[in-house]
Amino acid sequence: MSVIPDPGRKTAPIQRDDAFPPGGGQMGALIRALDWSKTALGPIAGWPASLKSAISLMLPAKAQIVLFWGPEFIAFYNDAYAPTIGDKHPRALGLPARESWTELWDDLEPLLRQVLETGETLYAKDRPFYIERHGYPENVYFDISYSPIRDAGNAVGGVLCIVSETTERVVALRELAKAQERLSQALNASGMVGTFDWDVQSDTLYSDARLAEMFSIAPLKAKQGAPWAEYLAGIHPEDVDRIGKAVSQTIATGEKYVQEYRLLPKGGSTRWVEARGECLFGDNGKPSRFTGVVVDITSQKEAQERQRLLAQETNHRVKNLFAIFHGIISLSARSARTPQEMAQSLRGRLDALMQAKDLIRPGIMGAEAHNERTTVDAVVRTILRPYDDRDGRQRFVVSGPDLPVGTQAVTSLALALHEIATNAAKYGALSEPNGSVRVRWEAQAGNLQLKWEEIGGPAIAAPPQAGGFGHILIDRSIGQLGGTIEYEWRPEGLVLSLTVPLDRLLS
């Protein structure tokens, strides 16, 4: 069309087809300037109304939009989309998509044809694409919505693609995930449970998922914030008051917060943690935030407890050794006729004592047990040998079937029998010249049944009121074998019964 002047009145100029599209920013100007007769679409005058309508809607939009028209997917796009394709702009305008997006055409074409052939919208978030737009290859990501454009006959004539590049967000999230993984690995390596940040005025405590789980709080709730009281509820009842007072002290004085405490057992043993933090104050002088970290110190506490028990056990054994030496000297003196016989007897008993100690040393030192199996008979006789008078009197009666003892069980069994023999030498039948011990065992109902019976020792008026550390060692050793022990304090001497499962004895 052309503008025809009317001499009788003033009229607005009539726009010609080559003035399409009106406006449209830089891309509108490029569309108007392009010689479309040299493209597959031909002159603008021959374009279908549906295409012109789509272009008119696309150009002023602030969203990133690219339009592919016809079976060749001729490209149109708006100013918002232009930076997305880098140096493909402006040459991509009016060209078939396969010529401008050559490097990703094998990926892009199926998407466009799916919309063109099905007439259904295709949507995806963070869709990856490989593109070369700045002279080098890139892996980029887009949220995409590809919709059909229908012509006057309701056929799909083109695909309108509204996109939003999300590459920076995807890369940032991946880097964040890597950073969180590295942080988690660092926390695991350091034993740190997690971090916390308590808004004191609103009583809202935020923590990471690791710390929340330790305190039995849902991770989502911990992220959104929970009252301090809910975290306090996860602390062992015996430590709650102390921790509550320590927190109040830090808020009142501003001093550093450093506390060790136990958490309630959660599907296992009690966990020990150390919390360190400080209270931050606002401009008004009131407490604002209480921040800090919590570290798992269970392994250190267990090591300290092992050291304490080892020191206690070492002290106990040193005392026992002196008592045993005293008893062995007395035994040797009673049976020897000459100093030479006493020396020989004493050396023999000390050698036997060392053999008994060899049986229990792995248990004391935490080393591996013996490499070969032994028998109940060998263990019993080795333990009793240091107390044998060797003067013809039958001080021990030992009897029972040939039952094997495994490499792991031998230490516990020997340790228990050694403690029993030591107590007998200190307080029982072996402390008297005429005292004797009868040890009998048998296999019954899948268990080792062993009975230790003392005769001729000091009269027992009543059972002892409390057991010493030796008593604890005996119970602990038999307990490690899954067994039980019973004490019968008869006036004439102690009768002790051990029961140990045979399968554990063979371990």
C-alpha positions in Angstrom: 0.0 0.0 0.0 1.0 3.6 -0.4 0.0 6.9 1.2 -2.6 8.7 -1.0 -3.1 12.4 0.0 -6.6 13.8 0.3 -6.7 17.5 -0.7 -9.9 18.0 1.2 -8.8 17.0 4.7 -5.8 16.1 6.7 -5.4 12.3 7.3 -2.9 10.1 9.1 -0.4 8.5 6.7 -1.2 4.9 5.7 1.6 2.5 6.6 3.1 0.4 3.8 3.8 -3.4 4.3 7.5 -2.7 4.2 7.1 -0.6 7.3 6.3 -3.8 9.3 6.8 -4.2 12.1 6.1 -0.8 13.7 8.6 -0.1 16.5 10.1 -3.2 18.1 13.4 -1.7 19.1 16.6 -2.8 17.4 15.2 -6.1 16.2 12.2 -4.3 14.7 14.5 -2.0 12.7 16.6 -5.0 11.6 13.4 -6.8 10.4 12.3 -3.8 8.4 15.8 -3.3 6.9 16.3 -6.9 5.8 15.6 -7.8 2.2 13.2 -10.7 2.8 12.8 -11.4 -0.8 16.2 -13.2 -0.7 15.0 -15.5 2.2 12.8 -18.6 2.2 9.9 -16.5 3.6 9.8 -14.0 0.8 8.6 -10.4 1.1 6.8 -9.3 4.2 3.7 -8.6 2.2 3.2 -12.3 1.7 3.6 -13.3 5.3 0.6 -14.9 7.0 -1.3 -12.9 9.6 -0.5 -15.4 12.4 3.3 -14.8 11.8 2.9 -11.0 11.9 0.8 -11.2 15.0 3.4 -13.4 16.8 6.2 -11.0 15.8 4.2 -8.0 17.0 3.6 -9.6 20.4 7.2 -10.9 20.7 9.2 -7.7 19.9 8.2 -5.5 22.8 8.3 -8.3 25.3 10.9 -8.1 28.1 11.2 -11.9 28.2 13.8 -13.6 26.1 11.8 -14.9 23.0 12.9 -16.6 19.8 10.4 -17.6 17.1 11.1 -20.4 14.5 8.7 -20.3 11.5 7.9 -23.0 9.0 9.5 -26.3 8.2 12.9 -24.6 7.8 12.5 -22.9 11.2 13.3 -19.4 10.0 14.5 -17.4 13.1 13.1 -14.2 14.6 13.9 -12.9 18.0 13.5 -9.8 20.2 16.0 -7.5 21.8 15.8 -9.3 25.1 17.0 -12.5 23.4 19.8 -11.1 21.3 22.5 -11.1 24.0 21.7 -14.8 24.6 23.2 -15.9 21.3 26.3 -13.8 21.4 28.0 -13.4 18.1 25.2 -15.3 16.3 23.4 -11.9 16.5 22.4 -10.4 14.1 23.2 -12.8 11.4 20.8 -15.5 12.8 17.8 -13.3 11.9 15.9 -14.7 8.8 18.1 -17.8 8.5 17.0 -21.4 9.0 17.9 -22.5 12.6 20.1 -25.3 11.4 22.5 -22.7 9.8 22.9 -20.6 13.0 22.6 -23.3 15.7 24.7 -25.9 13.8 26.6 -27.1 16.8 23.4 -28.0 18.8 21.1 -28.8 15.9 21.0 -32.5 16.6 19.6 -31.6 20.1 17.4 -28.6 19.1 15.7 -30.0 16.0 13.9 -32.9 17.8 12.5 -30.4 20.3 11.2 -28.0 17.6 9.7 -30.8 15.5 8.0 -32.3 18.5 6.1 -29.1 19.0 5.5 -28.6 15.2 4.2 -32.1 14.8 2.2 -32.6 18.0 0.9 -29.1 18.5 1.7 -29.4 22.2 3.8 -27.1 24.4 7.1 -28.4 25.6 8.5 -27.2 29.0 11.7 -27.9 30.9 13.7 -26.4 33.7 17.5 -26.0 33.6 17.6 -27.7 30.2 21.2 -28.2 29.2 22.4 -27.1 25.7 25.8 -27.1 24.0 26.4 -23.8 22.2 29.2 -21.8 20.6 28.2 -18.1 20.9 31.4 -16.3 21.9 34.0 -18.2 19.8 34.3 -21.1 22.2 32.1 -24.0 23.2 29.9 -23.7 26.3 27.5 -25.9 28.3 24.6 -23.6 29.2 21.2 -24.1 30.8 17.8 -22.6 30.1 14.2 -22.8 31.5 12.3 -23.3 28.2 8.7 -23.1 27.1 8.2 -24.0 23.4 4.6 -23.4 22.2 2.9 -23.9 18.8 1.7 -20.9 16.7 -1.3 -21.8 14.6 -2.2 -20.3 11.3 -5.7 -19.4 9.9 -6.4 -23.1 9.1 -5.4 -24.2 12.7 -2.3 -25.9 11.4 0.9 -25.3 13.4 3.0 -22.8 11.4 5.8 -22.1 13.9 7.2 -22.5 17.4 7.4 -19.6 19.9 10.2 -20.2 22.4 10.2 -18.3 25.6 13.5 -19.0 27.4 15.4 -17.8 30.4 19.1 -18.6 30.8 19.8 -20.2 34.2 23.5 -21.1 33.6 24.7 -18.9 36.4 22.2 -20.3 38.9 22.9 -23.9 37.9 26.7 -23.4 38.1 26.3 -21.6 41.4 24.2 -24.4 42.9 26.7 -27.0 41.8 29.5 -25.0 43.3 27.5 -24.6 46.4 26.8 -28.4 46.5 30.6 -29.0 46.1 31.4 -26.5 48.8 28.8 -28.1 51.1 30.3 -31.5 50.4 33.8 -30.3 51.1 32.5 -28.7 54.3 30.8 -31.9 55.3 34.0 -33.8 54.7 35.9 -31.3 56.7 33.4 -31.5 59.5 33.5 -35.3 59.5 37.3 -35.2 59.6 37.4 -32.7 62.5 34.6 -34.4 64.4 32.4 -31.3 64.2 28.7 -31.9 64.5 27.6 -28.6 63.1 26.9 -24.9 63.7 24.2 -23.0 65.4 22.9 -19.4 65.4 20.4 -18.4 68.1 18.4 -15.2 67.8 18.1 -14.6 71.6 15.4 -11.9 71.5 12.9 -14.0 69.4 14.2 -17.3 70.9 14.7 -18.9 67.5 17.7 -21.2 67.1 18.9 -22.1 63.6 21.2 -25.0 62.9 22.5 -27.1 60.1 21.0 -30.6 59.4 23.9 -32.5 61.1 23.5 -30.7 64.4 19.7 -30.9 64.2 19.8 -34.7 63.7 22.1 -35.1 66.7 19.6 -33.3 68.9 16.7 -35.2 67.4 15.2 -32.2 65.6 13.9 -32.4 62.0 16.4 -30.7 59.6 13.6 -28.6 58.0 12.5 -27.3 61.3 16.1 -26.5 62.3 16.5 -24.6 59.1 13.4 -22.6 59.7 14.3 -22.1 63.4 13.2 -23.7 66.6 13.1 -22.6 70.3 16.2 -23.1 72.4 14.2 -25.4 74.7 13.8 -28.0 72.0 17.6 -28.3 71.7 17.9 -28.3 75.5 15.5 -31.3 75.5 18.1 -33.3 73.5 20.7 -33.0 76.3 21.2 -35.8 78.9 19.0 -35.0 81.9 22.0 -35.0 84.2 23.6 -32.3 82.2 20.6 -30.1 81.4 20.7 -27.8 84.5 24.5 -27.2 84.1 24.2 -26.3 80.4 21.2 -24.0 81.0 23.1 -22.1 83.7 26.3 -21.9 81.5 24.3 -20.4 78.6 22.6 -17.9 81.0 26.0 -17.0 82.4 27.4 -16.3 78.9 24.4 -14.1 78.0 24.7 -12.2 81.3 28.5 -11.6 81.2 29.6 -11.9 77.6 32.2 -14.5 78.5 33.1 -17.3 76.1 30.9 -20.4 76.2 32.7 -23.7 76.3 30.9 -26.8 77.7 31.1 -30.6 77.4 27.9 -32.6 77.8 26.1 -35.7 76.8 23.3 -36.0 74.4 20.4 -38.4 74.8 21.1 -41.9 73.3 19.7 -42.2 69.8 19.7 -45.8 68.7 23.0 -46.5 70.4 25.4 -45.4 73.0 25.5 -41.9 74.6 27.3 -39.3 72.6 29.6 -36.7 74.1 29.9 -33.2 72.5 31.8 -30.0 73.2 30.0 -26.7 72.4 31.8 -23.5 71.9 30.2 -20.1 71.2 29.7 -16.5 72.2 26.9 -14.0 72.7 26.8 -11.0 70.4 25.2 -7.8 71.7 23.2 -5.1 69.8 23.8 -1.3 70.0 21.3 -1.2 72.8 23.5 -3.5 74.9 21.0 -6.3 74.8 21.9 -9.8 73.8 21.2 -10.2 70.1 22.7 -13.5 68.8 24.4 -16.5 70.3 26.5 -18.4 67.7 28.8 -21.3 67.9 29.8 -24.8 66.9 29.4 -28.3 68.4 32.1 -30.9 68.1 31.7 -34.7 68.7 34.2 -35.7 71.4 32.8 -39.2 72.1 36.0 -40.9 70.9 38.1 -38.6 73.2 35.8 -39.4 76.2 36.0 -43.1 75.5 39.8 -42.9 75.3 39.9 -41.0 78.6 37.6 -43.7 80.2 39.9 -46.4 78.9 42.9 -44.6 80.3 41.2 -44.3 83.7 40.2 -48.0 83.7 43.8 -48.9 82.6 45.3 -46.8 85.4 42.9 -48.3 87.9 43.6 -51.8 86.6 47.3 -51.3 86.7 47.2 -50.1 90.2 45.1 -53.1 91.2 47.5 -55.5 89.5 50.6 -54.0 91.1 49.0 -54.6 94.5 48.0 -58.1 93.5 51.5 -58.9 92.4 53.0 -57.9 95.7 50.3 -60.0 97.5 51.1 -63.0 95.2 54.8 -62.6 95.7 54.2 -62.6 99.5 52.1 -65.8 99.2 54.6 -67.5 96.9 57.4 -66.7 99.3 55.4 -68.1 102.2 54.5 -71.3 100.2 58.2 -71.8 99.3 59.4 -71.3 102.8 57.0 -73.8 104.3 58.0 -76.6 101.9 61.7 -76.0 101.6 64.3 -77.7 103.9 67.3 -75.6 102.8 67.9 -72.2 101.3 68.8 -73.8 98.0 65.4 -75.7 97.9 63.6 -72.5 98.7 65.4 -70.6 95.9 64.6 -73.4 93.4 61.0 -73.6 94.5 60.6 -69.8 94.4 62.1 -69.7 90.9 59.7 -72.4 89.7 56.7 -70.6 91.1 57.8 -67.3 89.6 58.2 -69.0 86.2 54.7 -70.5 86.5 53.4 -67.0 87.5 54.9 -65.6 84.3 53.2 -68.3 82.2 49.9 -67.3 83.8 50.6 -63.7 83.1 51.3 -64.5 79.4 47.8 -65.8 79.1 46.2 -62.6 80.3 48.6 -60.0 78.9 46.8 -59.6 75.6 43.7 -58.6 77.4 45.5 -56.1 79.6 47.5 -54.5 76.8 44.7 -54.6 74.2 46.8 -56.8 71.9 45.7 -59.8 69.9 45.1 -63.1 71.7 47.2 -66.2 71.1 47.5 -67.5 67.6 46.7 -71.1 68.6 43.8 -72.6 70.5 44.3 -74.1 73.9 42.0 -76.1 76.3 40.1 -75.4 79.5 42.4 -77.8 81.3 45.5 -76.1 80.1 44.2 -72.7 81.1 43.1 -73.8 84.6 46.4 -75.6 85.3 48.5 -72.7 84.1 46.7 -70.3 86.3 47.0 -72.5 89.4 50.6 -73.6 88.9 52.2 -70.7 90.8 50.3 -71.8 94.0 51.4 -75.4 94.0 53.3 -76.4 97.1 55.1 -79.3 95.4 55.4 -81.1 98.7 53.3 -84.1 97.9 50.0 -82.7 99.3 47.1 -82.5 96.9 46.4 -78.8 97.0 44.4 -78.8 93.7 41.8 -81.2 92.3 41.3 -80.4 88.6 38.9 -82.4 86.4 36.8 -82.1 83.3 36.6 -83.0 79.6 39.0 -81.8 76.9 37.2 -78.6 75.8 38.9 -76.3 73.4 39.2 -72.5 74.0 39.4 -70.2 71.0 42.0 -67.5 70.4 39.7 -64.6 71.4 38.0 -66.3 74.4 41.2 -67.5 76.1 42.2 -64.1 77.3 38.9 -63.4 79.0 38.7 -66.8 80.6 42.3 -66.7 81.8 41.8 -63.2 83.2 38.7 -64.2 85.2 40.4 -67.4 86.6 43.6 -65.4 87.4 41.5 -62.9 89.4 39.7 -65.7 91.2 43.0 -67.5 92.1 44.5 -64.2 93.2 41.6 -63.5 95.6 41.9 -67.1 96.9 45.6 -66.4 97.6 44.8 -63.2 99.3 41.7 -64.0 101.3 40.6 -67.6 100.6 41.8 -71.2 100.7 45.1 -70.5 99.1 46.0 -68.1 101.9 46.1 -71.0 104.4 48.7 -73.9 104.4 46.1 -76.6 104.4 43.7 -74.9 102.0 42.8 -76.5 98.7 40.8 -75.8 95.6 38.7 -78.1 93.5 37.9 -77.1 89.9 35.5 -79.1 87.9 33.9 -78.4 84.5 31.6 -80.1 82.0 29.7 -79.3 78.8 26.0 -79.1 79.4 23.1 -77.8 77.3 25.4 -75.9 75.0 27.4 -74.3 77.8 30.6 -74.7 79.7 29.7 -75.2 83.4 32.7 -74.6 85.6 32.7 -74.8 89.4 35.4 -73.5 91.6 35.2 -74.8 95.2 37.5 -73.6 98.1 38.1 -75.7 101.2 40.2 -75.1 104.3 40.5 -71.4 104.1 39.5 -68.7 106.7 35.9 -69.2 107.9 33.4 -67.0 106.1 31.0 -65.4 108.6 29.0 -63.5 105.9 29.4 -62.5 102.2 31.5 -59.4 101.6 29.4 -56.2 101.6 30.9 -54.9 98.3 33.1 -56.3 95.6 36.5 -54.7 94.8 38.0 -54.0 91.5 39.0 -57.6 91.1 35.4 -58.6 91.4 34.5 -56.1 88.7 37.2 -57.6 86.4 35.9 -61.1 86.9 32.3 -60.1 86.0 33.5 -58.0 83.0 35.6 -60.8 81.6 32.9 -63.4 81.8 30.4 -60.9 80.5 32.6 -60.4 77.4 32.0 -64.1 76.7 28.3 -63.8 77.1 28.5 -65.8 80.3 27.3 -65.5 83.9 28.8 -66.0 87.3 27.3 -67.0 90.7 28.9 -66.7 94.1 28.0 -69.0 97.1 29.7 -67.8 100.3 29.7 -71.0 102.4 31.3 -70.9 105.9 33.9 -73.4 104.8 34.8 -71.6 101.7 33.7 -69.9 98.4 31.9 -71.9 95.7 31.9 -70.1 92.4 30.0 -71.2 89.3 30.8 -70.0 85.8 28.5 -70.5 82.7 29.8 -69.6 79.3 28.2 -70.5 75.9 30.4 -73.1 74.1 30.2 -71.2 70.8 31.6 -68.1 72.5 34.3 -70.2 74.2 35.4 -71.4 70.7 35.6 -67.8 69.3 
